[in-house]
């Protein structure tokens, strides 16, 4: 019994408690989309009288998933989270509160372990950048570190490409990864300096702030460019420590926030 309590606790226990709030048919649909062999639930039908209850349905699901390894059980639980959020985006806040207790957060519709800190509002991003971040979270969660690195770098590349498209004489493919980031930020010099001038800073201090901010962006871009060359799957599968994803994400969020803060 102790083994059963341990294995259906944690992530699945939290998911189960929220899943119980869905209708009988929705529970079936969600777990089926998450990979559960739905045919084993065929004998459970909800009727006006004498039919199966949601408790019986979830109990049958419990019995089947106890056959999974802990890793596979966690993966199944995260797939259920994603499907619940697609079905009911309005439950995101409540679901995240429950998941935080067992070390998980939510980015968009993707659950992720809280060891990976994502400090950005995804609504600030373009649709393709949101997709890149979502893909990064999913790949990181599933152990595809090289793929997660590719997605992080792609999120920044998507942003710089949109800036390049606004300047007819620039060609995104002509420049290195670092150059794309640096040139994109450099194009926003006037917008960076304007609020500083309005705040009453003298021109010399404004120039120093611009010089240092531009240098920070350039250095963060170098780090991402190096990680992309050495640890992404852009040039074939690579091996990298998991903690490098957090470093790459920190650089990417800094760049994205800095550019959007000036561009918007």
C-alpha positions in Angstrom: 0.0 0.0 0.0 2.9 2.4 0.7 4.1 1.8 -2.8 0.7 2.6 -4.3 0.4 5.8 -2.3 3.9 6.9 -3.4 3.4 6.2 -7.0 -0.1 7.8 -7.4 1.0 10.7 -5.3 3.2 13.6 -6.5 2.4 14.9 -9.9 -0.3 12.4 -10.8 -2.1 13.0 -7.5 -2.2 16.7 -8.2 -3.5 16.1 -11.7 -6.0 13.6 -10.5 -7.5 16.1 -8.1 -8.1 18.7 -10.8 -9.2 16.1 -13.4 -12.0 15.1 -11.0 -13.6 18.5 -11.7 -14.1 17.6 -15.4 -17.1 15.7 -16.7 -17.0 11.9 -17.0 -16.7 12.0 -20.8 -14.0 14.8 -20.7 -11.9 12.7 -18.3 -12.0 9.9 -20.8 -11.1 12.2 -23.6 -8.2 13.9 -21.8 -6.5 10.7 -20.6 -7.0 9.2 -24.1 -5.3 12.2 -25.7 -2.5 11.8 -23.2 -1.8 8.3 -24.3 -4.0 6.2 -22.0 -5.3 2.9 -23.7 -8.8 4.1 -23.7 -10.2 0.7 -24.7 -9.7 -0.6 -21.2 -12.3 1.9 -20.0 -14.9 0.8 -22.6 -16.9 -1.1 -20.0 -17.4 2.1 -17.9 -20.3 4.1 -19.1 -22.1 7.0 -17.4 -25.9 6.5 -17.3 -28.8 8.3 -15.7 -29.1 5.4 -13.3 -26.8 2.5 -12.5 -23.9 3.8 -14.5 -20.2 4.2 -13.4 -19.2 7.2 -11.3 -16.2 9.5 -11.9 -14.6 8.0 -8.9 -14.8 4.5 -10.4 -13.5 5.8 -13.7 -10.5 7.4 -12.0 -9.9 4.3 -9.9 -9.7 2.2 -13.1 -7.2 4.7 -14.5 -5.2 4.5 -11.3 -5.0 0.7 -11.4 -3.7 0.8 -15.0 -1.1 3.5 -14.6 0.4 1.8 -11.5 2.0 -0.5 -14.1 4.1 2.5 -15.3 7.6 3.4 -14.1 7.8 6.6 -12.0 9.3 8.4 -15.0 6.5 7.3 -17.4 3.9 8.1 -14.8 5.2 11.6 -14.5 5.2 12.0 -18.3 1.6 10.7 -18.5 0.6 13.3 -15.8 2.3 16.1 -17.7 0.5 15.1 -20.9 -2.8 15.2 -19.0 -2.0 18.7 -17.8 -1.4 20.0 -21.3 -4.7 18.4 -22.5 -6.6 19.9 -19.6 -5.3 23.3 -20.3 -6.2 23.0 -24.0 -9.7 22.0 -23.0 -10.1 24.6 -20.2 -7.5 27.5 -20.3 -9.4 29.2 -17.5 -8.2 26.6 -14.9 -4.5 27.5 -15.5 -4.2 29.5 -12.3 -5.8 26.9 -10.0 -3.9 24.1 -11.6 -0.6 25.9 -11.3 -1.2 26.4 -7.5 -1.8 22.7 -7.1 1.2 21.8 -9.2 3.6 24.2 -7.5 3.3 22.1 -4.3 4.9 19.2 -6.2 7.6 21.1 -8.0 5.9 22.0 -11.3 4.9 25.2 -13.1 3.0 26.0 -16.3 4.2 28.0 -19.3 1.4 28.4 -21.9 -0.1 24.9 -21.9 3.1 23.1 -21.1 4.0 22.0 -17.6 7.6 22.2 -16.6 9.7 21.3 -13.5 10.3 24.4 -11.4 14.0 23.7 -11.5 13.8 25.5 -14.8 12.9 29.1 -14.1 11.0 31.0 -16.9 10.9 34.7 -16.0 8.8 36.1 -18.9 5.2 36.7 -19.7 4.6 34.7 -22.9 1.9 37.1 -24.0 4.7 39.5 -24.8 6.0 37.1 -27.5 5.0 36.5 -31.1 3.0 33.3 -31.8 6.1 31.6 -33.2 8.3 32.7 -30.2 5.6 31.4 -27.9 5.7 28.1 -29.8 9.5 28.0 -29.5 9.3 28.5 -25.7 6.6 25.9 -25.4 8.7 23.4 -27.4 11.8 24.2 -25.2 9.8 23.4 -22.1 8.5 20.1 -23.5 11.9 19.0 -24.8 13.6 19.9 -21.5 10.9 18.0 -19.5 11.3 15.0 -21.8 15.1 15.0 -21.6 15.9 16.3 -25.1 18.5 18.9 -23.9 19.9 19.6 -27.4 16.4 20.2 -28.8 15.5 22.5 -25.9 18.7 24.5 -26.6 17.7 24.8 -30.3 14.2 26.1 -29.3 15.7 28.8 -26.9 18.0 30.1 -29.6 15.2 30.0 -32.1 13.0 32.2 -29.9 15.6 35.0 -30.1 16.2 34.4 -33.8 12.5 34.8 -34.5 12.6 38.2 -32.8 15.6 39.4 -34.6 14.3 38.3 -38.0 11.2 40.4 -37.5 13.3 43.4 -36.8 15.5 42.7 -39.9 12.3 42.5 -42.0 11.5 46.1 -41.1 14.8 47.3 -42.5 14.9 46.7 -46.3 18.7 46.9 -46.6 19.3 44.1 -44.0 19.5 40.4 -44.8 19.0 38.1 -41.8 21.0 35.3 -43.5 24.0 37.5 -44.1 24.9 37.9 -40.4 26.0 35.6 -37.6 23.7 34.8 -34.7 25.5 37.3 -32.5 25.5 40.0 -35.2 21.7 39.6 -35.7 21.1 40.2 -32.0 23.5 43.1 -31.7 22.3 44.9 -34.9 18.7 44.4 -33.9 19.3 46.1 -30.5 21.5 48.8 -32.0 18.6 49.8 -34.3 16.6 50.7 -31.1 19.2 53.2 -29.8 16.8 56.2 -30.1 14.0 54.4 -28.3 16.4 53.3 -25.5 17.7 56.8 -24.9 14.4 58.7 -25.1 12.9 57.9 -21.7 16.3 58.4 -20.1 16.4 61.9 -21.6 12.9 62.6 -20.4 13.9 61.6 -16.9 16.5 64.4 -16.9 19.8 62.4 -17.2 22.6 64.3 -19.0 23.7 63.1 -22.4 27.1 61.7 -21.1 25.4 59.4 -18.6 22.8 58.3 -21.2 25.6 57.4 -23.6 27.3 55.4 -20.9 24.1 53.5 -20.1 23.6 52.8 -23.8 27.2 51.6 -24.2 26.9 49.2 -21.3 23.5 47.9 -22.1 24.5 47.3 -25.7 27.6 45.5 -24.5 25.6 43.3 -22.2 23.3 42.4 -25.1 26.2 41.6 -27.3 27.8 39.4 -24.6 24.6 37.5 -24.0 24.2 37.0 -27.7 27.7 35.5 -27.8 26.8 33.0 -25.1 23.7 31.9 -26.9 25.5 31.7 -30.3 28.2 29.5 -28.7 25.6 27.3 -27.0 23.8 27.0 -30.3 26.9 25.9 -32.1 28.1 23.5 -29.4 25.0 22.2 -27.6 21.9 22.5 -29.9 20.8 19.9 -32.4 21.1 22.4 -35.3 24.2 20.5 -36.4 23.3 17.1 -35.2 22.5 15.8 -31.7 24.8 17.2 -29.1 25.3 16.3 -25.4 25.0 19.1 -22.8 24.4 19.3 -19.1 20.8 20.2 -18.2 21.9 23.3 -16.2 23.0 24.9 -19.5 19.4 25.2 -20.5 18.8 27.6 -17.6 21.8 29.7 -18.5 20.7 29.9 -22.1 17.1 30.7 -21.1 18.4 33.5 -18.8 20.4 35.0 -21.7 17.4 34.7 -24.1 14.9 36.3 -21.7 17.3 39.2 -21.1 17.7 39.8 -24.8 14.0 39.4 -25.5 13.0 41.7 -22.6 15.5 44.3 -23.6 14.5 44.4 -27.3 10.7 44.3 -26.6 11.1 47.0 -23.9 12.5 49.4 -26.5 10.5 48.2 -29.5 7.1 48.4 -27.9 
